[in-house]
Amino acid sequence: MIDPSIIHLNYIKKEPQSGSDRGLRYLFVKGKDESGDCLEVTAWPEPLCYGKTPAHLKESRTFPLSEEGIREAADWLNGWSARHAGARPEA
């Protein structure tokens, strides 16, 4: 389970933050949308890194660039992990 307390908003404002949890890999990046700065979150199954994972295996979502956005993103990632449990497709 991804705990929102391990995701650091001030860090993400300057650099991407990545991590993994039980078969899930994820990436938090500061992005832009129609309302300004946002939090872009991408999830994909292990074992490959972001750059080596085919695009069709990645799923991305946008959240507010805020502590609330981080909590929403962690909830989404935890749900993603539960939906894809045990799935480790070949790249």
C-alpha positions in Angstrom: 0.0 0.0 0.0 1.3 3.4 -1.0 1.3 5.8 2.0 0.8 9.4 0.9 3.3 10.5 3.6 6.2 9.1 1.5 5.3 11.3 -1.5 6.9 14.8 -1.1 5.2 17.7 -2.8 8.1 20.1 -2.5 10.4 17.5 -4.1 8.0 16.8 -7.0 7.8 20.6 -7.7 11.6 20.3 -8.6 12.2 16.7 -9.7 10.2 13.6 -10.6 9.6 11.1 -7.8 9.3 7.4 -8.6 8.8 4.3 -6.5 7.4 0.8 -6.4 5.1 -1.4 -4.3 4.2 -5.1 -4.7 4.4 -5.3 -8.5 3.5 -1.7 -9.2 5.8 1.0 -10.3 4.8 4.7 -10.4 6.1 8.1 -11.3 5.0 11.5 -10.0 5.9 14.5 -12.2 5.0 18.2 -12.0 3.1 19.0 -15.2 0.8 21.6 -16.8 -2.9 21.4 -17.7 -5.6 23.9 -18.7 -5.8 25.2 -15.1 -2.0 25.6 -14.6 0.4 23.3 -12.6 -0.7 19.8 -11.9 0.5 16.4 -10.7 0.9 13.8 -13.5 1.0 10.3 -12.1 1.9 7.2 -14.2 1.5 3.6 -13.1 2.8 0.4 -14.8 3.5 -3.2 -13.8 7.0 -4.5 -12.9 9.6 -5.6 -13.9 10.7 -2.9 -16.3 11.6 0.7 -15.7 9.6 3.6 -17.1 11.8 4.0 -20.2 11.7 0.3 -21.1 8.0 -0.3 -20.5 5.8 -0.2 -23.6 3.3 2.7 -23.7 0.3 0.3 -23.8 1.2 -1.0 -20.3 1.3 2.5 -18.7 -1.7 4.3 -17.3 -1.6 8.0 -16.4 -3.8 10.4 -14.5 -3.7 14.1 -13.6 -4.3 15.4 -10.1 -4.1 18.8 -8.4 -0.5 19.8 -7.4 -1.3 19.8 -3.7 -1.3 17.6 -0.6 -4.9 16.7 -1.4 -3.8 15.7 -4.9 -1.1 13.5 -3.5 -3.7 11.7 -1.3 -6.0 11.3 -4.3 -3.1 9.9 -6.4 -2.1 7.5 -3.7 -5.7 6.2 -3.5 -5.7 5.8 -7.3 -2.4 3.9 -7.2 -3.6 1.6 -4.5 -6.7 0.8 -6.5 -4.6 0.3 -9.6 -2.4 -2.1 -7.7 -5.4 -4.0 -6.5 -6.9 -4.2 -10.0 -3.7 -5.5 -11.5 -2.5 -7.8 -8.7 -0.5 -10.6 -10.0 -0.4 -9.3 -13.6 3.1 -9.2 -14.9 2.7 -9.1 -18.7 5.6 -9.7 -21.0 6.9 -6.5 -22.6 
